[in-house]
Amino acid sequence: MSSILIAQLLSVPPTPDWNFTVGIIISLSCLVAVILTSFIKYPEDTMKMPGLPLTIPAFIAAMCFGHVIGVGIVLGLTNIGSI
């Protein structure tokens, strides 16, 4: 490997192992993303999710966004030593 890549790998902070706290954080961030997505005024005219006012693409997008936000929260809390 290149020495630049090795130097970069040595500067990466440790990431946490999966535990119950990490799962709760990711789940809550996904739930918040779904709730925020349900306020979209003009959703597409595609199939809706059963039991949710979201279309299937909006639900998938909300889950992706929730995971991105949740990973950011987990990494941030790990970096400051809270997890």
mmCIF file as gemmi writes it, N, C-alpha and C atoms, coordinates in Angstrom:
data_model
loop_
_atom_site.group_PDB
_atom_site.id
_atom_site.type_symbol
_atom_site.label_atom_id
_atom_site.label_alt_id
_atom_site.label_comp_id
_atom_site.label_asym_id
_atom_site.label_entity_id
_atom_site.label_seq_id
_atom_site.pdbx_PDB_ins_code
_atom_site.Cartn_x
_atom_site.Cartn_y
_atom_site.Cartn_z
_atom_site.occupancy
_atom_site.B_iso_or_equiv
_atom_site.pdbx_formal_charge
_atom_site.auth_seq_id
_atom_site.auth_asym_id
_atom_site.pdbx_PDB_model_num
ATOM 1 N N . MET Axp A 1 ? 0.838 -1.179 0 1 0 ? 1 A 1
ATOM 2 C CA . MET Axp A 1 ? 0 0 0 1 0 ? 1 A 1
ATOM 3 C C . MET Axp A 1 ? 0.885 1.245 0 1 0 ? 1 A 1
ATOM 4 N N . SER Axp A 2 ? 0.298 2.292 -0.478 1 0 ? 2 A 1
ATOM 5 C CA . SER Axp A 2 ? 1.006 3.557 -0.524 1 0 ? 2 A 1
ATOM 6 C C . SER Axp A 2 ? 1.204 4.097 0.891 1 0 ? 2 A 1
ATOM 7 N N . SER Axp A 3 ? 2.3 4.81 1.101 1 0 ? 3 A 1
ATOM 8 C CA . SER Axp A 3 ? 2.568 5.359 2.427 1 0 ? 3 A 1
ATOM 9 C C . SER Axp A 3 ? 1.556 6.441 2.794 1 0 ? 3 A 1
ATOM 10 N N . ILE Axp A 4 ? 0.996 7.14 1.809 1 0 ? 4 A 1
ATOM 11 C CA . ILE Axp A 4 ? -0.022 8.143 2.095 1 0 ? 4 A 1
ATOM 12 C C . ILE Axp A 4 ? -1.289 7.469 2.614 1 0 ? 4 A 1
ATOM 13 N N . LEU Axp A 5 ? -1.655 6.338 2.02 1 0 ? 5 A 1
ATOM 14 C CA . LEU Axp A 5 ? -2.838 5.611 2.461 1 0 ? 5 A 1
ATOM 15 C C . LEU Axp A 5 ? -2.639 5.056 3.871 1 0 ? 5 A 1
ATOM 16 N N . ILE Axp A 6 ? -1.472 4.544 4.157 1 0 ? 6 A 1
ATOM 17 C CA . ILE Axp A 6 ? -1.194 4.013 5.497 1 0 ? 6 A 1
ATOM 18 C C . ILE Axp A 6 ? -1.237 5.129 6.527 1 0 ? 6 A 1
ATOM 19 N N . ALA Axp A 7 ? -0.686 6.293 6.185 1 0 ? 7 A 1
ATOM 20 C CA . ALA Axp A 7 ? -0.73 7.426 7.115 1 0 ? 7 A 1
ATOM 21 C C . ALA Axp A 7 ? -2.169 7.872 7.364 1 0 ? 7 A 1
ATOM 22 N N . GLN Axp A 8 ? -2.992 7.838 6.34 1 0 ? 8 A 1
ATOM 23 C CA . GLN Axp A 8 ? -4.396 8.213 6.5 1 0 ? 8 A 1
ATOM 24 C C . GLN Axp A 8 ? -5.131 7.193 7.363 1 0 ? 8 A 1
ATOM 25 N N . LEU Axp A 9 ? -4.848 5.918 7.167 1 0 ? 9 A 1
ATOM 26 C CA . LEU Axp A 9 ? -5.509 4.881 7.964 1 0 ? 9 A 1
ATOM 27 C C . LEU Axp A 9 ? -5.153 4.994 9.441 1 0 ? 9 A 1
ATOM 28 N N . LEU Axp A 10 ? -3.957 5.437 9.742 1 0 ? 10 A 1
ATOM 29 C CA . LEU Axp A 10 ? -3.546 5.58 11.138 1 0 ? 10 A 1
ATOM 30 C C . LEU Axp A 10 ? -4.243 6.75 11.827 1 0 ? 10 A 1
ATOM 31 N N . SER Axp A 11 ? -4.756 7.696 11.051 1 0 ? 11 A 1
ATOM 32 C CA . SER Axp A 11 ? -5.402 8.859 11.653 1 0 ? 11 A 1
ATOM 33 C C . SER Axp A 11 ? -6.917 8.698 11.797 1 0 ? 11 A 1
ATOM 34 N N . VAL Axp A 12 ? -7.482 7.59 11.345 1 0 ? 12 A 1
ATOM 35 C CA . VAL Axp A 12 ? -8.922 7.374 11.443 1 0 ? 12 A 1
ATOM 36 C C . VAL Axp A 12 ? -9.275 7.023 12.882 1 0 ? 12 A 1
ATOM 37 N N . PRO Axp A 13 ? -10.277 7.718 13.476 1 0 ? 13 A 1
ATOM 38 C CA . PRO Axp A 13 ? -10.653 7.389 14.855 1 0 ? 13 A 1
ATOM 39 C C . PRO Axp A 13 ? -11.316 6.02 14.934 1 0 ? 13 A 1
ATOM 40 N N . PRO Axp A 14 ? -11.272 5.398 16.081 1 0 ? 14 A 1
ATOM 41 C CA . PRO Axp A 14 ? -11.893 4.071 16.212 1 0 ? 14 A 1
ATOM 42 C C . PRO Axp A 14 ? -13.409 4.159 16.062 1 0 ? 14 A 1
ATOM 43 N N . THR Axp A 15 ? -13.991 3.165 15.43 1 0 ? 15 A 1
ATOM 44 C CA . THR Axp A 15 ? -15.442 3.11 15.292 1 0 ? 15 A 1
ATOM 45 C C . THR Axp A 15 ? -15.984 2.101 16.304 1 0 ? 15 A 1
ATOM 46 N N . PRO Axp A 16 ? -17.187 2.356 16.811 1 0 ? 16 A 1
ATOM 47 C CA . PRO Axp A 16 ? -17.714 1.462 17.853 1 0 ? 16 A 1
ATOM 48 C C . PRO Axp A 16 ? -18.229 0.157 17.266 1 0 ? 16 A 1
ATOM 49 N N . ASP Axp A 17 ? -18.204 -0.872 18.08 1 0 ? 17 A 1
ATOM 50 C CA . ASP Axp A 17 ? -18.86 -2.119 17.705 1 0 ? 17 A 1
ATOM 51 C C . ASP Axp A 17 ? -20.365 -1.915 17.846 1 0 ? 17 A 1
ATOM 52 N N . TRP Axp A 18 ? -21.131 -2.757 17.154 1 0 ? 18 A 1
ATOM 53 C CA . TRP Axp A 18 ? -22.575 -2.631 17.259 1 0 ? 18 A 1
ATOM 54 C C . TRP Axp A 18 ? -22.995 -3.077 18.644 1 0 ? 18 A 1
ATOM 55 N N . ASN Axp A 19 ? -23.835 -2.282 19.272 1 0 ? 19 A 1
ATOM 56 C CA . ASN Axp A 19 ? -24.436 -2.662 20.544 1 0 ? 19 A 1
ATOM 57 C C . ASN Axp A 19 ? -25.858 -2.102 20.592 1 0 ? 19 A 1
ATOM 58 N N . PHE Axp A 20 ? -26.534 -2.269 21.686 1 0 ? 20 A 1
ATOM 59 C CA . PHE Axp A 20 ? -27.926 -1.848 21.817 1 0 ? 20 A 1
ATOM 60 C C . PHE Axp A 20 ? -28.073 -0.339 21.665 1 0 ? 20 A 1
ATOM 61 N N . THR Axp A 21 ? -27.135 0.414 22.204 1 0 ? 21 A 1
ATOM 62 C CA . THR Axp A 21 ? -27.187 1.873 22.116 1 0 ? 21 A 1
ATOM 63 C C . THR Axp A 21 ? -27.088 2.345 20.67 1 0 ? 21 A 1
ATOM 64 N N . VAL Axp A 22 ? -26.185 1.755 19.912 1 0 ? 22 A 1
ATOM 65 C CA . VAL Axp A 22 ? -26.027 2.116 18.5 1 0 ? 22 A 1
ATOM 66 C C . VAL Axp A 22 ? -27.308 1.776 17.734 1 0 ? 22 A 1
ATOM 67 N N . GLY Axp A 23 ? -27.902 0.638 18.014 1 0 ? 23 A 1
ATOM 68 C CA . GLY Axp A 23 ? -29.14 0.247 17.354 1 0 ? 23 A 1
ATOM 69 C C . GLY Axp A 23 ? -30.294 1.198 17.661 1 0 ? 23 A 1
ATOM 70 N N . ILE Axp A 24 ? -30.391 1.64 18.909 1 0 ? 24 A 1
ATOM 71 C CA . ILE Axp A 24 ? -31.436 2.586 19.297 1 0 ? 24 A 1
ATOM 72 C C . ILE Axp A 24 ? -31.239 3.92 18.584 1 0 ? 24 A 1
ATOM 73 N N . ILE Axp A 25 ? -30 4.396 18.511 1 0 ? 25 A 1
ATOM 74 C CA . ILE Axp A 25 ? -29.724 5.678 17.858 1 0 ? 25 A 1
ATOM 75 C C . ILE Axp A 25 ? -30.09 5.611 16.379 1 0 ? 25 A 1
ATOM 76 N N . ILE Axp A 26 ? -29.684 4.547 15.693 1 0 ? 26 A 1
ATOM 77 C CA . ILE Axp A 26 ? -29.995 4.4 14.274 1 0 ? 26 A 1
ATOM 78 C C . ILE Axp A 26 ? -31.506 4.282 14.074 1 0 ? 26 A 1
ATOM 79 N N . SER Axp A 27 ? -32.183 3.516 14.919 1 0 ? 27 A 1
ATOM 80 C CA . SER Axp A 27 ? -33.63 3.343 14.791 1 0 ? 27 A 1
ATOM 81 C C . SER Axp A 27 ? -34.376 4.656 15.01 1 0 ? 27 A 1
ATOM 82 N N . LEU Axp A 28 ? -33.977 5.418 16.014 1 0 ? 28 A 1
ATOM 83 C CA . LEU Axp A 28 ? -34.641 6.689 16.277 1 0 ? 28 A 1
ATOM 84 C C . LEU Axp A 28 ? -34.4 7.696 15.165 1 0 ? 28 A 1
ATOM 85 N N . SER Axp A 29 ? -33.196 7.716 14.619 1 0 ? 29 A 1
ATOM 86 C CA . SER Axp A 29 ? -32.935 8.653 13.525 1 0 ? 29 A 1
ATOM 87 C C . SER Axp A 29 ? -33.727 8.267 12.278 1 0 ? 29 A 1
ATOM 88 N N . CYS Axp A 30 ? -33.909 6.981 12.024 1 0 ? 30 A 1
ATOM 89 C CA . CYS Axp A 30 ? -34.743 6.546 10.894 1 0 ? 30 A 1
ATOM 90 C C . CYS Axp A 30 ? -36.208 6.896 11.134 1 0 ? 30 A 1
ATOM 91 N N . LEU Axp A 31 ? -36.678 6.75 12.354 1 0 ? 31 A 1
ATOM 92 C CA . LEU Axp A 31 ? -38.057 7.106 12.676 1 0 ? 31 A 1
ATOM 93 C C . LEU Axp A 31 ? -38.29 8.601 12.485 1 0 ? 31 A 1
ATOM 94 N N . VAL Axp A 32 ? -37.36 9.421 12.929 1 0 ? 32 A 1
ATOM 95 C CA . VAL Axp A 32 ? -37.479 10.869 12.736 1 0 ? 32 A 1
ATOM 96 C C . VAL Axp A 32 ? -37.473 11.215 11.251 1 0 ? 32 A 1
ATOM 97 N N . ALA Axp A 33 ? -36.646 10.549 10.469 1 0 ? 33 A 1
ATOM 98 C CA . ALA Axp A 33 ? -36.604 10.809 9.027 1 0 ? 33 A 1
ATOM 99 C C . ALA Axp A 33 ? -37.921 10.435 8.359 1 0 ? 33 A 1
ATOM 100 N N . VAL Axp A 34 ? -38.536 9.33 8.778 1 0 ? 34 A 1
ATOM 101 C CA . VAL Axp A 34 ? -39.828 8.925 8.21 1 0 ? 34 A 1
ATOM 102 C C . VAL Axp A 34 ? -40.907 9.931 8.605 1 0 ? 34 A 1
ATOM 103 N N . ILE Axp A 35 ? -40.879 10.391 9.835 1 0 ? 35 A 1
ATOM 104 C CA . ILE Axp A 35 ? -41.866 11.377 10.278 1 0 ? 35 A 1
ATOM 105 C C . ILE Axp A 35 ? -41.712 12.675 9.492 1 0 ? 35 A 1
ATOM 106 N N . LEU Axp A 36 ? -40.478 13.121 9.308 1 0 ? 36 A 1
ATOM 107 C CA . LEU Axp A 36 ? -40.256 14.343 8.534 1 0 ? 36 A 1
ATOM 108 C C . LEU Axp A 36 ? -40.647 14.167 7.072 1 0 ? 36 A 1
ATOM 109 N N . THR Axp A 37 ? -40.425 13.003 6.53 1 0 ? 37 A 1
ATOM 110 C CA . THR Axp A 37 ? -40.765 12.746 5.134 1 0 ? 37 A 1
ATOM 111 C C . THR Axp A 37 ? -42.275 12.7 4.929 1 0 ? 37 A 1
ATOM 112 N N . SER Axp A 38 ? -43.019 12.344 5.953 1 0 ? 38 A 1
ATOM 113 C CA . SER Axp A 38 ? -44.471 12.274 5.803 1 0 ? 38 A 1
ATOM 114 C C . SER Axp A 38 ? -45.099 13.656 5.624 1 0 ? 38 A 1
ATOM 115 N N . PHE Axp A 39 ? -44.345 14.724 5.885 1 0 ? 39 A 1
ATOM 116 C CA . PHE Axp A 39 ? -44.849 16.079 5.696 1 0 ? 39 A 1
ATOM 117 C C . PHE Axp A 39 ? -44.629 16.607 4.284 1 0 ? 39 A 1
ATOM 118 N N . ILE Axp A 40 ? -44.131 15.775 3.373 1 0 ? 40 A 1
ATOM 119 C CA . ILE Axp A 40 ? -43.965 16.21 1.984 1 0 ? 40 A 1
ATOM 120 C C . ILE Axp A 40 ? -45.351 16.496 1.415 1 0 ? 40 A 1
ATOM 121 N N . LYS Axp A 41 ? -45.514 17.675 0.844 1 0 ? 41 A 1
ATOM 122 C CA . LYS Axp A 41 ? -46.843 18.112 0.437 1 0 ? 41 A 1
ATOM 123 C C . LYS Axp A 41 ? -47.35 17.397 -0.812 1 0 ? 41 A 1
ATOM 124 N N . TYR Axp A 42 ? -46.505 17.212 -1.802 1 0 ? 42 A 1
ATOM 125 C CA . TYR Axp A 42 ? -46.938 16.601 -3.052 1 0 ? 42 A 1
ATOM 126 C C . TYR Axp A 42 ? -46.099 15.357 -3.345 1 0 ? 42 A 1
ATOM 127 N N . PRO Axp A 43 ? -46.426 14.219 -2.741 1 0 ? 43 A 1
ATOM 128 C CA . PRO Axp A 43 ? -45.656 13.005 -3.04 1 0 ? 43 A 1
ATOM 129 C C . PRO Axp A 43 ? -45.947 12.52 -4.453 1 0 ? 43 A 1
ATOM 130 N N . GLU Axp A 44 ? -45.107 11.655 -4.936 1 0 ? 44 A 1
ATOM 131 C CA . GLU Axp A 44 ? -45.294 11.097 -6.277 1 0 ? 44 A 1
ATOM 132 C C . GLU Axp A 44 ? -46.554 10.25 -6.33 1 0 ? 44 A 1
ATOM 133 N N . ASP Axp A 45 ? -47.038 9.991 -7.53 1 0 ? 45 A 1
ATOM 134 C CA . ASP Axp A 45 ? -48.255 9.194 -7.706 1 0 ? 45 A 1
ATOM 135 C C . ASP Axp A 45 ? -47.934 7.719 -7.881 1 0 ? 45 A 1
ATOM 136 N N . THR Axp A 46 ? -47.041 7.195 -7.069 1 0 ? 46 A 1
ATOM 137 C CA . THR Axp A 46 ? -46.713 5.78 -7.134 1 0 ? 46 A 1
ATOM 138 C C . THR Axp A 46 ? -47.399 5.063 -5.986 1 0 ? 46 A 1
ATOM 139 N N . MET Axp A 47 ? -47.101 3.784 -5.838 1 0 ? 47 A 1
ATOM 140 C CA . MET Axp A 47 ? -47.732 2.985 -4.782 1 0 ? 47 A 1
ATOM 141 C C . MET Axp A 47 ? -47.343 3.516 -3.408 1 0 ? 47 A 1
ATOM 142 N N . LYS Axp A 48 ? -48.289 3.494 -2.492 1 0 ? 48 A 1
ATOM 143 C CA . LYS Axp A 48 ? -48.026 3.936 -1.127 1 0 ? 48 A 1
ATOM 144 C C . LYS Axp A 48 ? -47.706 2.728 -0.245 1 0 ? 48 A 1
ATOM 145 N N . MET Axp A 49 ? -46.942 2.992 0.808 1 0 ? 49 A 1
ATOM 146 C CA . MET Axp A 49 ? -46.628 1.948 1.782 1 0 ? 49 A 1
ATOM 147 C C . MET Axp A 49 ? -47.889 1.62 2.574 1 0 ? 49 A 1
ATOM 148 N N . PRO Axp A 50 ? -48.134 0.361 2.88 1 0 ? 50 A 1
ATOM 149 C CA . PRO Axp A 50 ? -49.314 0.016 3.685 1 0 ? 50 A 1
ATOM 150 C C . PRO Axp A 50 ? -49.178 0.59 5.1 1 0 ? 50 A 1
ATOM 151 N N . GLY Axp A 51 ? -50.148 1.368 5.502 1 0 ? 51 A 1
ATOM 152 C CA . GLY Axp A 51 ? -50.145 1.924 6.846 1 0 ? 51 A 1
ATOM 153 C C . GLY Axp A 51 ? -49.353 3.208 7.002 1 0 ? 51 A 1
ATOM 154 N N . LEU Axp A 52 ? -48.709 3.68 5.967 1 0 ? 52 A 1
ATOM 155 C CA . LEU Axp A 52 ? -47.939 4.922 6.029 1 0 ? 52 A 1
ATOM 156 C C . LEU Axp A 52 ? -48.384 5.852 4.909 1 0 ? 52 A 1
ATOM 157 N N . PRO Axp A 53 ? -48.318 7.149 5.145 1 0 ? 53 A 1
ATOM 158 C CA . PRO Axp A 53 ? -48.695 8.078 4.076 1 0 ? 53 A 1
ATOM 159 C C . PRO Axp A 53 ? -47.54 8.357 3.114 1 0 ? 53 A 1
ATOM 160 N N . LEU Axp A 54 ? -46.63 7.414 2.974 1 0 ? 54 A 1
ATOM 161 C CA . LEU Axp A 54 ? -45.447 7.598 2.135 1 0 ? 54 A 1
ATOM 162 C C . LEU Axp A 54 ? -45.503 6.675 0.926 1 0 ? 54 A 1
ATOM 163 N N . THR Axp A 55 ? -44.894 7.137 -0.152 1 0 ? 55 A 1
ATOM 164 C CA . THR Axp A 55 ? -44.712 6.259 -1.291 1 0 ? 55 A 1
ATOM 165 C C . THR Axp A 55 ? -43.502 5.37 -1.032 1 0 ? 55 A 1
ATOM 166 N N . ILE Axp A 56 ? -43.363 4.337 -1.805 1 0 ? 56 A 1
ATOM 167 C CA . ILE Axp A 56 ? -42.239 3.412 -1.613 1 0 ? 56 A 1
ATOM 168 C C . ILE Axp A 56 ? -40.894 4.112 -1.83 1 0 ? 56 A 1
ATOM 169 N N . PRO Axp A 57 ? -40.722 4.924 -2.889 1 0 ? 57 A 1
ATOM 170 C CA . PRO Axp A 57 ? -39.442 5.625 -3.039 1 0 ? 57 A 1
ATOM 171 C C . PRO Axp A 57 ? -39.16 6.611 -1.902 1 0 ? 57 A 1
ATOM 172 N N . ALA Axp A 58 ? -40.212 7.273 -1.396 1 0 ? 58 A 1
ATOM 173 C CA . ALA Axp A 58 ? -40.017 8.206 -0.283 1 0 ? 58 A 1
ATOM 174 C C . ALA Axp A 58 ? -39.612 7.467 0.987 1 0 ? 58 A 1
ATOM 175 N N . PHE Axp A 59 ? -40.19 6.282 1.192 1 0 ? 59 A 1
ATOM 176 C CA . PHE Axp A 59 ? -39.825 5.487 2.37 1 0 ? 59 A 1
ATOM 177 C C . PHE Axp A 59 ? -38.372 5.025 2.298 1 0 ? 59 A 1
ATOM 178 N N . ILE Axp A 60 ? -37.957 4.558 1.128 1 0 ? 60 A 1
ATOM 179 C CA . ILE Axp A 60 ? -36.569 4.122 0.96 1 0 ? 60 A 1
ATOM 180 C C . ILE Axp A 60 ? -35.613 5.294 1.155 1 0 ? 60 A 1
ATOM 181 N N . ALA Axp A 61 ? -35.963 6.445 0.605 1 0 ? 61 A 1
ATOM 182 C CA . ALA Axp A 61 ? -35.124 7.632 0.772 1 0 ? 61 A 1
ATOM 183 C C . ALA Axp A 61 ? -35.056 8.065 2.231 1 0 ? 61 A 1
ATOM 184 N N . ALA Axp A 62 ? -36.176 7.984 2.943 1 0 ? 62 A 1
ATOM 185 C CA . ALA Axp A 62 ? -36.187 8.355 4.363 1 0 ? 62 A 1
ATOM 186 C C . ALA Axp A 62 ? -35.312 7.407 5.181 1 0 ? 62 A 1
ATOM 187 N N . MET Axp A 63 ? -35.37 6.114 4.875 1 0 ? 63 A 1
ATOM 188 C CA . MET Axp A 63 ? -34.531 5.156 5.594 1 0 ? 63 A 1
ATOM 189 C C . MET Axp A 63 ? -33.046 5.404 5.325 1 0 ? 63 A 1
ATOM 190 N N . CYS Axp A 64 ? -32.714 5.694 4.076 1 0 ? 64 A 1
ATOM 191 C CA . CYS Axp A 64 ? -31.31 5.99 3.746 1 0 ? 64 A 1
ATOM 192 C C . CYS Axp A 64 ? -30.837 7.233 4.484 1 0 ? 64 A 1
ATOM 193 N N . PHE Axp A 65 ? -31.658 8.278 4.449 1 0 ? 65 A 1
ATOM 194 C CA . PHE Axp A 65 ? -31.299 9.522 5.135 1 0 ? 65 A 1
ATOM 195 C C . PHE Axp A 65 ? -31.189 9.298 6.639 1 0 ? 65 A 1
ATOM 196 N N . GLY Axp A 66 ? -32.093 8.509 7.21 1 0 ? 66 A 1
ATOM 197 C CA . GLY Axp A 66 ? -32.03 8.206 8.641 1 0 ? 66 A 1
ATOM 198 C C . GLY Axp A 66 ? -30.762 7.464 9.02 1 0 ? 66 A 1
ATOM 199 N N . HIS Axp A 67 ? -30.33 6.547 8.17 1 0 ? 67 A 1
ATOM 200 C CA . HIS Axp A 67 ? -29.085 5.834 8.45 1 0 ? 67 A 1
ATOM 201 C C . HIS Axp A 67 ? -27.876 6.759 8.36 1 0 ? 67 A 1
ATOM 202 N N . VAL Axp A 68 ? -27.87 7.652 7.384 1 0 ? 68 A 1
ATOM 203 C CA . VAL Axp A 68 ? -26.751 8.593 7.253 1 0 ? 68 A 1
ATOM 204 C C . VAL Axp A 68 ? -26.673 9.494 8.487 1 0 ? 68 A 1
ATOM 205 N N . ILE Axp A 69 ? -27.807 10.028 8.915 1 0 ? 69 A 1
ATOM 206 C CA . ILE Axp A 69 ? -27.839 10.877 10.102 1 0 ? 69 A 1
ATOM 207 C C . ILE Axp A 69 ? -27.454 10.072 11.348 1 0 ? 69 A 1
ATOM 208 N N . GLY Axp A 70 ? -27.978 8.859 11.466 1 0 ? 70 A 1
ATOM 209 C CA . GLY Axp A 70 ? -27.666 8.018 12.625 1 0 ? 70 A 1
ATOM 210 C C . GLY Axp A 70 ? -26.197 7.664 12.714 1 0 ? 70 A 1
ATOM 211 N N . VAL Axp A 71 ? -25.575 7.342 11.581 1 0 ? 71 A 1
ATOM 212 C CA . VAL Axp A 71 ? -24.143 7.029 11.585 1 0 ? 71 A 1
ATOM 213 C C . VAL Axp A 71 ? -23.345 8.253 11.995 1 0 ? 71 A 1
ATOM 214 N N . GLY Axp A 72 ? -23.759 9.422 11.524 1 0 ? 72 A 1
ATOM 215 C CA . GLY Axp A 72 ? -23.087 10.655 11.935 1 0 ? 72 A 1
ATOM 216 C C . GLY Axp A 72 ? -23.195 10.892 13.433 1 0 ? 72 A 1
ATOM 217 N N . ILE Axp A 73 ? -24.374 10.643 13.983 1 0 ? 73 A 1
ATOM 218 C CA . ILE Axp A 73 ? -24.559 10.803 15.428 1 0 ? 73 A 1
ATOM 219 C C . ILE Axp A 73 ? -23.699 9.806 16.201 1 0 ? 73 A 1
ATOM 220 N N . VAL Axp A 74 ? -23.703 8.55 15.766 1 0 ? 74 A 1
ATOM 221 C CA . VAL Axp A 74 ? -22.914 7.518 16.449 1 0 ? 74 A 1
ATOM 222 C C . VAL Axp A 74 ? -21.426 7.855 16.405 1 0 ? 74 A 1
ATOM 223 N N . LEU Axp A 75 ? -20.936 8.222 15.237 1 0 ? 75 A 1
ATOM 224 C CA . LEU Axp A 75 ? -19.51 8.557 15.123 1 0 ? 75 A 1
ATOM 225 C C . LEU Axp A 75 ? -19.154 9.794 15.926 1 0 ? 75 A 1
ATOM 226 N N . GLY Axp A 76 ? -20.052 10.773 15.939 1 0 ? 76 A 1
ATOM 227 C CA . GLY Axp A 76 ? -19.799 11.971 16.733 1 0 ? 76 A 1
ATOM 228 C C . GLY Axp A 76 ? -19.77 11.677 18.218 1 0 ? 76 A 1
ATOM 229 N N . LEU Axp A 77 ? -20.727 10.883 18.695 1 0 ? 77 A 1
ATOM 230 C CA . LEU Axp A 77 ? -20.742 10.525 20.118 1 0 ? 77 A 1
ATOM 231 C C . LEU Axp A 77 ? -19.55 9.652 20.494 1 0 ? 77 A 1
ATOM 232 N N . THR Axp A 78 ? -19.106 8.797 19.571 1 0 ? 78 A 1
ATOM 233 C CA . THR Axp A 78 ? -17.923 7.981 19.827 1 0 ? 78 A 1
ATOM 234 C C . THR Axp A 78 ? -16.677 8.854 19.898 1 0 ? 78 A 1
ATOM 235 N N . ASN Axp A 79 ? -16.625 9.857 19.036 1 0 ? 79 A 1
ATOM 236 C CA . ASN Axp A 79 ? -15.456 10.73 19.003 1 0 ? 79 A 1
ATOM 237 C C . ASN Axp A 79 ? -15.31 11.544 20.285 1 0 ? 79 A 1
ATOM 238 N N . ILE Axp A 80 ? -16.429 11.946 20.89 1 0 ? 80 A 1
ATOM 239 C CA . ILE Axp A 80 ? -16.336 12.706 22.133 1 0 ? 80 A 1
ATOM 240 C C . ILE Axp A 80 ? -16.316 11.808 23.371 1 0 ? 80 A 1
ATOM 241 N N . GLY Axp A 81 ? -16.431 10.502 23.156 1 0 ? 81 A 1
ATOM 242 C CA . GLY Axp A 81 ? -16.299 9.552 24.254 1 0 ? 81 A 1
ATOM 243 C C . GLY Axp A 81 ? -17.591 9.228 24.99 1 0 ? 81 A 1
ATOM 244 N N . SER Axp A 82 ? -18.738 9.542 24.423 1 0 ? 82 A 1
ATOM 245 C CA . SER Axp A 82 ? -20.003 9.264 25.105 1 0 ? 82 A 1
ATOM 246 C C . SER Axp A 82 ? -20.477 7.827 24.907 1 0 ? 82 A 1
ATOM 247 N N . ILE Axp A 83 ? -20.042 7.184 23.836 1 0 ? 83 A 1
ATOM 248 C CA . ILE Axp A 83 ? -20.46 5.79 23.609 1 0 ? 83 A 1
ATOM 249 C C . ILE Axp A 83 ? -19.267 4.887 23.839 1 0 ? 83 A 1
